[in-house]
Amino acid sequence: MNSYKELALYDLRSAKANFDYALWNKVGRECQQACEKYIKHYLQTNHLLAQDLEKTHNLKKLIRAVPDFDKDIYKDLSVVGDYYFETNYPGDNFLTLDEEMAGEAMEIANNLIKYIDSL
């Protein structure tokens, strides 16, 4: 397991396991990570992963690097885009997810993977 794709799928499996234990914030974090790594997998595979993109965690910036990216996917990624930080670190922007939000994050991650695989 040493590729963006493998790590993304691992993160998604982790999200599913956390969902089973009602660890909603962990689900959101893992889904954000799965999306980030899967987009980077696509960009790397297609020789589009520039150094600035490899270092970013901004999902909207990453998906914009995909030629003719889907606008609906872009909107979905804005939902989970900050879950890594907002559900993982204390502070003014801390977010507590509920089951519905965690389920939506899983759906977004799965839809992104299907979309990327269809390209």
N, C-alpha and C positions, 0 to 999 in steps of 0.2 A: 504494500500500500504506500506508494510513493509518487502519486500523481494527483493533480487537482481533481480529476474525475473520481478516482477512488476515495479520496478524502471527502469529497462532497457527498458521495453516496453513504459513506460511513457516518457523516454528520446527520444525514437524513434518517438513517437507522437509529441513531442516538435520539433524535427528536421523537420518533415513534415510540421508543422505549420510555422516554420521559413522559410522553402523553399518557401512557398506560398507568403511570404513577402519579398523574395529576400535577406534574412539575411544570406548570404552564410557562413560567419565565425561561426555564431551560429549553422548552420546545421552541419558543421564539428565537432564542439565541442560536440554537442549532440550525434552525431553518434559514436564518440570515446567513450563517456560515455556509450552508449547503448552496444557497443561491450564489453567493460570492464566488465560491470555488468552482461551481459548474460554469458560470460565465467565463471565468479565467481559463478553464479547461478548453472551452470553445475558442477563445481568443488565441490561446497558445497553439492549439492544433491548426489554426488557420493563419498563423504567423502575424497576428494582430496585437499580441500582448506586449505593449511598450512598457518600459521600466516604470513610468509614472502610474500606469494602470495596474501593474503587478503589486505596487505598494499601497494602492488605495483600497478602502473598504466601502466606498460609495457605490452602491448598486446601480443607481441611475447613471452615473458616469461610466460604469463598466458596460451596461447594456447599450448605451449610446455608441459604443465602439463596435457593436455588432451591426454589420451593414443591413440597412432596411429593417431595423428592429421593430417589433410589434408594439404599437402604442398602448395596447391593453396590458401587456406584460410590464411595460414601463410604469403604468399606474399602479399595478399590483406590487411592484418592487418598492414603491414609495411607502407602502404599508409596513413591510418588514425591514426596510432599509436601516432603521436605527435600533432595531431590537437588540443587537449585540451589546451596544453601550447602554441603552436606556433600561434594559432588564437585568443588567449584569453589574452595574456600578451605582453606588448611592449618590444622591445629589438632587438638585432641583428638578431634573428631568427624569428621575426614576419612574419607571412604569411597571405596574403590576398587571400581568395578563390574566385573563380568565379563560375558561375552557373554549368559549366561542372564538376568542382572538387566537388562541393556540391552534385551533382547528383551521382557521383561516390561513394562518402562517404555513401550516402543513400543505394545505391545498395550493397555495401560491408556489411553494417550493416544488411540489410535484408538477404543477403546470409549467413552470419554468423549464424543468428538466425535459418534459415532453416537447416543449417548444424548441429548445436547443437541439434535441435529438432529431427533430424534423427538418432542421436546416441542412 
